[in-house]
C-alpha cells in the first residue's frame, strides 16, 4: 500500500451508508532494525525515508545516547541493557529501532 489518502464507502443491509476517510502513512525506515553496540563504543544507523529535519528520542538514556546529523544517527552504548530509539521527521512521521548494549 502506498502513502496517500482515500475514502471508503460503507453500506449496510438497510442501504444506509457512510464514508470513512483513510490516510496511509509509511513509518520512517532505517538500514538496521536492531543495533548491537558495546559499552563505550558507537554504531551508525542511516535513515532511509522520511523528510529532514529529523529529531529523536531515546527511551532509556542510561543505556545509550544518540545524536543525529542529516540522515545519520550515531548511537553510543553507556551500560548493558536494551532500549528503543524513536525518530521523527518534519511531518511528525515516526519510526523506531531497538538498541542492545553489551
Secondary structure by P-SEA (a helix, b strand, c coil): cccccbbbbbbcccccbbbbbbbbbbcccccccbbbbcccbbbbbbbccccccbbbbbcccccbbbbbcccbbbbbbcccccbbbbbbcccccccbbbbbcc
